[in-house]
């Protein structure tokens, strides 16, 4: 039985949060989802680099390190909102969100591509020897220079630990 559109949106949102947390954990990044108040401002959460340090004796502790990024996390299963070429994906974030996000410093847009809703049963596959989330996510830093609510993200912006660590090696600050 096909879930309702609101149920599909809830499922897709939960999968995208889990995907982001798994990739960030592997990259030693902390992910936080603060509150609906921030979401209404165009910010779903924050990413922060975490380092482990040894102190006297064998005690190890973790602390935040360096730059932080805000993010807007989207999942997409609708071909009307996502277009794809060999080198880019283009996501229609909508006029309301576009005006919000292009003015936010250090904001990443993260888009999780999912199969079409007719194939929602393929979004998440769990077996004894593996768990698989279909498709993948891409990200890019949004700037005020964006001209259209169709956000173009290079496929080189695959959301993986290596690309996130490259991003966090660049100096920036959260204002």
WOLINPE-V114153 format. One record per helix or strand of 3 or more residues. SS is the DSSP state (@ for helix, = for strand). FROM is the first residue (numbers start at 1). TO is the last residue. Records with the same first field share a line. If there is no record, write none. Layout:
# WOLINPE-V114153
SS=FROM-TO / FROM-TO
This chain:
# WOLINPE-V114153
@=5-26 / 36-40 / 95-101 / 117-122 / 155-157 / 161-168
==29-32 / 45-54 / 60-76 / 82-84 / 88-92 / 107-113 / 124-126 / 131-133 / 137-142 / 150-154
